[in-house]
Amino acid sequence: MSSVAEGPVRTFQAFRIEREGDLAVIWFDLPGEKVNKFSSSVMLEFAEVVGEMERAGDIRRIVLASAKPSVFIAGADVTEFSRATSVEQAKEYVRLGQLTFQRWSRLPQVTVAAINGACLGGGCEIAISCDWRVMSTDPKARIGLPEVNLGIFPAWGGVTKLPRLVGLPAALDIILNGKQLEGRRASRVGLVDEVVDPGILLAVAKQFTGRGKRQGETKTKFYIDGNPAMRKFIFNKARKTVLAKTHGHYPAPLKAIDVMEYGMSAGVDRGLEREANEVAPLILGDVAQNLVRLFFLMEEAKKDNIGAKPLPVENIGVLGAGVMGGGIAQIVADKTDAGVRMRDINWNALAGGLRAAARVWKRKVERRRISRGEMQRKLARITTTTDWTGFPRTDFVIEAVVENLDIKRAVLAEYEGITGENAIFASNTSTIPITDIAANAKRPENVVGMHFFNPVDRMPLVEVIRGAKTSDVAAVTTAALARKLGKTVVYCNDGPGFVVNRILGPYMNEAGTILEEGHTIESIDTAMVDFGLPMGPLALLDEVGIDVASKVSGILSAAFADRMSGKSRVVEVLYADHRYGKKNGKGVYLYENGKRRGPDPAVYKLLGIDSPHPATPQIVVERMILSMINEAARILDEKIVATAGELDLAMIMGTGFPPFRGGLMRYADTIGAAYIVARLSELAEKSGPRFKPSAPLERVAEKNGKFYDAFAR
């Protein structure tokens, strides 16, 4: 976005004011940064800009715009969250933003936000402090308040002002879910006033300044001022929904509801004061601090510490049209401009893969995220074949055939026989070492692991696995493609199960053992859900597929035979009974029309359990989580993953390990390595050698150390 000044230009460090008669265009362009964001120093400078506008009697109209491509304002500088050392300091930081934005909202001039890209957090709060908002149709343009994802709530006026703009139900939906809306959806709820092509955004924003100051609130007062009983009903329902979703582990959404309810009755000024008072303690709380650390882990995962440059990827092949293959083809067609060619050995499988892809887009159509025409165009980009037609021109292929080493090697050999020297073969294997798959390859340097998680369209993690001979180029090309698909990347060195599945091995095994001891299915799953996981281990077993779990278990058992003395027989017993989980409606749980209902009592009979009884939640959690930590210490010691932080990122993104706890190793550091060793030793004496503390875990405990210190770059 650019402009030709027709009057004097006033330049600050991060802002530039261009005059065009009685119009001022204020450009935000934070030097040395890819995005605009509000730090304390930038906010103080913006306060100077506001002061200049307050004194400028000859300016009647103002447009706030960004000089950054595809970014309006990304929000606050998150690094400042971790710098606050007291509640008063945090409150002072919040009040500075509130007071500055309030001064902006009370300017006598007409103010318009020209939103050309990401408009999040503080960016959204300054936008809703404007009279009007014009937004670009650029795909990167998103507006929203994602603060709950950092353990806080929008406190520069977001909680107090948004319901007055869009109505209470829409404001609660946006704030409590941390939603980011593209232009059309934002326009439908009244968050923006116009959505236009990027090329005319600034011109239209200037036109909007002719509309005058916005008068009053834009949404009906029925929900806001006119019906206190309805307001109370909506707030109570919102609290119940939040508690059902978070189990009380995340305080910020509940505080946001309290503040919004107060502000709706007490007015804007008192609402802002309450915002500051309630959010300041959250900023210093463990949940926010852990979520901020996670934010930085995710930012770090966007970068490569490898010197090689990724190759361009224009034509992508997918081998296998099962659940994973169809899901991978869908996301490639959805997120890239590359052509997608999907191969399987029969047409029925290919038809199934296309149906799986279509279902994902159909859900988006039903939610009005894309049009039916867009769905058809994307689906048409996936072409299919039962032979190798079209594959010689692919420069990247993702293998998603059955989890069988011989079959994977055979497919690799065929692919290498028809493609060029630089074509990359990325295996979606969940457990088989990449070095083993590439053992007979002509070009092992081009063989890499690209492990997606099911369901592909929703699970955010991809493990990029380097075999013994995988080249830097193959690794960074795979990571770059994964990021283009919207995934979080964690690099892994080779080894059975890599990171996530290897850690899940003892976790799932312990769940099976506790079940075999005669405890109820629901008590085991409820204990882990209450701990903060999105679903219990036995529900997860059904979701992943008992057939898949059987194959994974076999590979891990063979690789770590010395530690398999306490192996549960649950998976094999259920698999022998042809229970595959959700996919065939027969697993640990009963299913009706694909939806989980309740535990299947027949499972107890299969396992020889006569009178199942509830397990003690604390014991369930301790046995399962400590088993995971013990294995994770081995993984870090073997350098399967580089740091404790990357391991935590993998577990949060790949398994849903509770983000508010900071990750598995952050949780381990919280409870202490010495305590973990002591408890594992007690469990080993009572329940068997599978609990014996690992050597790397004992080393950390002996030094009274932290995993984040012991396993850092």
Sequence and secondary structure as in RCSB ss.txt:
>XXXX:A:sequence
MSSVAEGPVRTFQAFRIEREGDLAVIWFDLPGEKVNKFSSSVMLEFAEVVGEMERAGDIRRIVLASAKPSVFIAG
ADVTEFSRATSVEQAKEYVRLGQLTFQRWSRLPQVTVAAINGACLGGGCEIAISCDWRVMSTDPKARIGLPEVNL
GIFPAWGGVTKLPRLVGLPAALDIILNGKQLEGRRASRVGLVDEVVDPGILLAVAKQFTGRGKRQGETKTKFYID
GNPAMRKFIFNKARKTVLAKTHGHYPAPLKAIDVMEYGMSAGVDRGLEREANEVAPLILGDVAQNLVRLFFLMEE
AKKDNIGAKPLPVENIGVLGAGVMGGGIAQIVADKTDAGVRMRDINWNALAGGLRAAARVWKRKVERRRISRGEM
QRKLARITTTTDWTGFPRTDFVIEAVVENLDIKRAVLAEYEGITGENAIFASNTSTIPITDIAANAKRPENVVGM
HFFNPVDRMPLVEVIRGAKTSDVAAVTTAALARKLGKTVVYCNDGPGFVVNRILGPYMNEAGTILEEGHTIESID
TAMVDFGLPMGPLALLDEVGIDVASKVSGILSAAFADRMSGKSRVVEVLYADHRYGKKNGKGVYLYENGKRRGPD
PAVYKLLGIDSPHPATPQIVVERMILSMINEAARILDEKIVATAGELDLAMIMGTGFPPFRGGLMRYADTIGAAY
IVARLSELAEKSGPRFKPSAPLERVAEKNGKFYDAFAR
>XXXX:A:secstr
     SS EEE SSEEEEEETTEEEEEE  TT SS  B HHHHHHHHHHHHHHHH TT  EEEEEE STTEEE  
B GGGGGT  SHHHHHHHHHHHHHHHHHHHT SSEEEEEE SEEETHHHHHHTTSSEEEEE  TT  EE  GGGG
TS  TTTHHHHHHHHH HHHHHHHHHTT EE HHHHHHHTS SEEE GGGHHHHHHHHGGG S  S SS TTTTT
S HHHHHHHHHHHHHHHHHHHTT  HHHHHHHHHHHHHHHH HHHHHHHHHHHHHHHHHSHHHHHHHHHHHHHHH
HTS  S        EEEEE  SHHHHHHHHHHHHH SSEEEEE SSHHHHHHHHHHHHHHHHHHHHTTSS HHHH
HHHHHTEEEESSSTTGGG SEEEE   S HHHHHHHHHHHHTTS TT EEEE  SSS HHHHTTT S GGGEEEE
EE SSTTT  EEEEEE TT  HHHHHHHHHHHHHTT EEEEEES TTTTHHHHHHHHHHHHHHHHHTTB HHHHH
HHHHHHT SS HHHHHHHH HHHHHHHHHHHHHHTGGG TT   HHHHHHHTT  BGGGTBSSEEEETTEEEEE 
THHHHHTT SS B   HHHHHHHHHHHHHHHHHHHHHTTSSS HHHHHHHHHHHH   GGGT HHHHHHHH HHH
HHHHHHHHHHHH GGG   HHHHHHHHTT  HHHHT  
